[in-house]
Amino acid sequence: MKNIYANIFFEIEKEQDVVLGILLKTMGSTPQVPGAVAIFNSSGIAFGTLGGGILEAKAERLAIEAINSKQTI
């Protein structure tokens, strides 16, 4: 399944809380471009990528915190 919205619905059907991460801006050389997306659930990344590395790890941590606290970031 490559459609991000279909994957969001798939996670919701599994009764998973999800966070959608969207890469808005990049600087310098990066593995992804603005518009890259990833879906995170309480276990971490469920689909897509923001490019990996430190950025994706931080996005994953923030997404899990948001899911656990039921607060937006």
C-alpha positions in Angstrom: 0.0 0.0 0.0 1.7 3.2 -1.1 -1.1 5.7 -0.6 -0.5 7.5 2.7 -4.2 8.1 3.4 -5.0 4.4 2.8 -2.3 3.6 5.3 -3.7 6.0 7.9 -7.1 4.4 7.6 -5.5 0.9 7.8 -3.9 1.9 11.1 -7.1 3.4 12.4 -9.0 0.2 11.5 -6.5 -1.6 13.7 -7.5 0.8 16.4 -4.1 2.4 16.5 -3.6 6.1 17.4 -1.5 7.7 14.7 0.5 10.8 13.9 1.2 12.0 10.4 4.6 13.6 10.0 5.3 15.8 7.0 8.7 17.1 6.0 8.1 20.8 5.3 11.6 22.2 4.6 15.1 20.9 4.1 18.5 22.5 4.2 21.6 21.2 2.4 21.9 17.7 1.1 19.1 15.4 2.4 17.8 12.0 1.5 14.2 13.2 1.3 12.5 16.3 -0.2 9.8 18.5 1.2 6.5 16.7 1.1 8.0 13.4 2.4 5.6 11.7 4.8 5.6 9.1 7.5 2.9 7.6 9.8 3.8 6.9 13.4 1.9 4.8 15.9 2.6 4.1 19.5 5.3 1.6 18.5 7.1 4.0 16.2 7.2 4.4 12.4 4.4 2.5 10.7 4.7 3.6 7.1 6.8 6.0 5.0 10.0 7.9 5.9 11.2 11.4 6.6 14.7 10.4 5.6 16.0 8.4 8.5 18.7 9.5 10.8 18.5 12.0 13.6 15.5 13.9 12.1 13.3 10.8 11.8 14.3 9.6 15.3 13.3 12.9 16.8 10.0 12.9 14.8 9.3 9.4 16.0 10.0 10.3 19.7 7.7 13.4 19.4 5.0 11.4 17.7 5.0 8.7 20.4 5.0 11.4 23.1 2.0 13.0 21.4 0.1 9.7 21.1 0.8 8.8 24.8 -0.2 12.3 26.1 -3.1 12.7 23.6 -1.7 16.1 22.8 -0.8 17.7 19.5 2.7 19.0 19.0 
